[in-house]
Amino acid sequence: MLKVLSRGNKWITVAAVVVLALSVAACGKSGDKGGSGASGGTESIEELVSAAQKEGQVVSVGMPDTWANWKDTWDQLNNKYKLKHTDTDMSSAEEITKFDAEKNKPTADIGDVGIAFGNLAVQKGVTQPFKTQYWDEVPDWAKDKDGHWMVAYTGSISFFCNKDLVGTCPKSWADLENASGYKISVGDVTKAAQAQHAVLAAALAHGGDEGNIQPGLDYFKKLADKDLISKVDVSVANIQKGEVAVALLWDFNALGYRDQFGKDKYEVNIPSEGSVISGYATIINKWAPHPNAAKIARAYIFSDEGQINLAKGYARPIRTSVKLPADVEAKLIPQDQYKNTKPIKDFKVWENTVKELSVKWQEEVQVGIK
């Protein structure tokens, strides 16, 4: 199961080119060159696989078995290419720091960072570019133009609803504003990234953006004035005790909770007026000790099989063309609910907004929460 509520600032990327059917179906003719699938456009798939197998292992950071179902990906890479795997879980900032600090004696090959950290990694000069055969299927907002980072899976702020406590689960921000008999758990906006993105989601749905968070603050002030915001923290214990009626959560967290605590008891929806979409991205260490294995890993993550593995962990694949097995697709929210989700366009602007959000929330919203 996808790790729940743990990697706050580590928000998305991962890349791909080699598939389970890498040698034949996915990669075309045996003589084809990697093209956009190789950093310099000179490595053939066969050369890449051969070199990776000689390296024999791939070392990741921030990609543990329990997060986004990475376990299946690592197991399959070992079964198919005999690449052994080890991981050390850490935050996005820690991954970038590790790559830089160990440049003269590197130990890690590949990491998974929050999308906001992708450009930072490039600016720090700790990554190497590698595109994949699925490059064109990744939206421009979800990749570095040169392939230094690529988002492989996304998350959006959703409504997590306990049907035992709520008559009709909300499907829109308007539904929340007209809530009757229950309150909404937002989380700690002063320090939790998930809660901060919930305010941004409301802002996007009401005409704002990462540089104009005011529509989101105004919306939550209305909820506070109506005594609709709960002081109950969104914790596993409180969910189990039935103290959380509706919570604003990343969809992958909400879906994980739903299946963990009772699929028939909980419902998850993306607000129809709009929400924020974000994600995690893979970065390959500029000084990776096993660079070819890292490229194979990125390639596999973007293959059909790799994308399905992520979906099994409740993460929504970036490649919308992938046909998910019925049982896997049933785990996720229907794709049509995401039609009004929007990405952050300027992370520097969002970073500055977050610096002011804590004080504004306390002054404009929190004072009215009863």
JOPESUL-V274582 format. One record per run of one state. SS is the DSSP state (alpha for helix, beta for strand, coil for the rest). FROM is the first residue (numbers start at 1). LEN is the number of residues. If there is no record, write none. Layout:
ss/from/len
SS/FROM/LEN
SS/FROM/LEN
This chain:
ss/from/len
coil/1/12
beta/13/1
coil/14/8
alpha/22/5
coil/27/6
beta/33/1
coil/34/1
alpha/35/3
coil/38/6
beta/44/1
alpha/45/11
coil/56/1
beta/57/5
coil/62/8
alpha/70/12
coil/82/2
beta/84/5
coil/89/3
alpha/92/10
coil/102/8
beta/110/5
alpha/115/9
coil/124/3
beta/127/1
coil/128/7
alpha/135/3
coil/138/2
alpha/140/3
beta/143/1
coil/144/5
beta/149/14
coil/163/10
alpha/173/5
coil/178/6
beta/184/2
coil/186/7
alpha/193/13
coil/206/3
beta/209/1
coil/210/2
beta/212/1
coil/213/1
alpha/214/12
coil/226/3
beta/229/2
coil/231/5
alpha/236/5
coil/241/5
beta/246/5
alpha/251/11
coil/262/4
beta/266/4
coil/270/5
beta/275/11
coil/286/5
alpha/291/12
coil/303/1
alpha/304/9
coil/313/3
beta/316/2
coil/318/8
alpha/326/4
coil/330/5
alpha/335/4
coil/339/2
beta/341/3
coil/344/3
alpha/347/18
coil/365/1
alpha/366/3
coil/369/2
